[in-house]
Amino acid sequence: MDGHVLSERERIALAARLHVALRRKHGRVTDTEWMAVNAEYATEMVRFARAHAAETHDDELAAIALRLEQAMEPLARAARLEAAARLPDGSGRQPPPKYIGGLR
């Protein structure tokens, strides 16, 4: 991306593109609005999309996943910094991600 931080509306539009592609190509239903505001969920959806894109050689799906990942990076970075600040030992080491529950 060009350094421009996307608005929530722009992130929702990207999440909707990924949702439509996953629904059409793989039957996967996602929560578009949650994907646009929750970096952990978006990361999991990007991982899922990339796995399917690799299996099916789907360059379009891979490109949409990359754009969403890039759009979510500022939120992901903020979440990492917030989590590091809450660590009791002050080490700044990240605990492993804790995406709980099944994919929606």
N, C-alpha and C positions, 0 to 999 in steps of 0.2 A: 504494500500500500504506500501511499505517498506521504505518510506522516499525519494525514488528516484523521482525526478521531471521528468515527461515524456516530451519528445520532442513534438513539434507540429505534427510531422509525426506520432508518437505513438498515440497522441490524435485523429488524423484524422482516424487512423485505428480503434480505439475504437468507434468513432462516426459513422464510416461506418458499424461496426457490429450492432450498435443500429438501424441505418437507415434500414439495410437489415431486421432485425427482425421486426421492426415496419411496414415496407412495406409488408413483407410476411404475417404477422399474423393479421395486422389491416388495411392494405391499406393506412397507413399514409406515406406521402412523407416528408422528412426533407432535410435541407441543411447541409450536412456533414461538409463541410469546415468551415462554419460559426459556427456550433456547437463546433468545435474543438478550436476556438479562442475567442468565446464570452461566458463568464461564465453565463450571464443572460439567453441567449437562451438555453445553455446546461442545466441549472437548470430547465427550463420549459420543455425541452424534457425528462429529467430524471423524473420529476413529472408526466408527461403524461404517460411515459412508466411504471412507478410504479403503477399508477392507473389501467392501463390495465392488468398488471401482477397480481395485486391483484384480479381483477374481474375474470380473467381466470385461476388463480392458475398457472401461467407461471413462474416457477423458473428460467428458462434460461433468460427470458427477465428481470426479477428483478436483476439477477446477472450482466448482461451487464450494466444495468442502474447504479448499485452500482459502478462498475469499472469506468464508465465514470465520475460519481460524484467525486470519489476519485481522478481521473486524473485531473479534472478541479479545485480541491480545491485550488492549489496555485494561479491560475488565479482569482478565486473568492475572495480569501483573499486579493490579490493585489487590486482588484476593490473596495472592501469594505474599505480598507485603503485609497485609493485615494479619494473615495467619502467622507469619514470622514474628510480628510484634507481640503476639499473644503467647509465644512459647515461653514456658517458665524459666528455662535456663538461659534465655537471651542469645542462644547460639545462632539464630537465624536459619537453622536447618529446617527444611520443609518436611513435615510429616507426609506420608504417602497420601494421595488423593483418596477421599472416602465417598465415592459415588455409591449411595445406598439405594437398593431397590432395582427393579427391572427397568428396562428401557420402555418408555411410553410410546 
